[in-house]
């Protein structure tokens, strides 16, 4: 049987938490930021692997070909753009009647993204931080989450108490972290385990 699994690094690939709360009495987890881009040497030292922009664009091309094949199978029409943005490969699908590829709160989109990352991994042998977007869902969701984050920050500053948000996907949590980390006097942390992992916004130490 052919092995088709890909290393699971959902949090490190998308969320890039800087701190994590202990869960169920466990010790605080170590920082796993961008763990997919690191390797452990025999001595246990983490060594950064550099992925060039050419390699990243190659990943986006592989992903675009895979997504195009999926659209053909599903008989969906859409324009596919491959690019590199923010140091990671991206594929954007634009068209009408694509909502079913997004699913409730982006659940289907997240699954498609994992399949697409797997396709890239099988051709390159390297775990990918590819970001897949359909119908502009992620851009719109970022705006919604920015409002959620700002509202939480206002409550924290007004009452001085931590605010726990609803459970979110790794992509959604990273959007919130980015907004909170850009504001003074507050900090954000993630707690819990998937699929119930959530963000806590609290006063900064």
Secondary structure, DSSP 8 states (H G I E B T S, - for coil): ---------HIIIII--S-B---TT-------TTGGGEEE-TTS-EEE----HHHHHHHHHHHHHHHHHHHHHHT---EEEEEEETTEEEEEEE-SS-GGGT-GGGHHHHHHHHHHHHHHHHHHSS----EEEETTHHHHHHHHHHHHHHHHHHHHHHH-S-EE-----HHHHHHHHHHHHTSTTEEEEEES-TTS-EEEEEE--
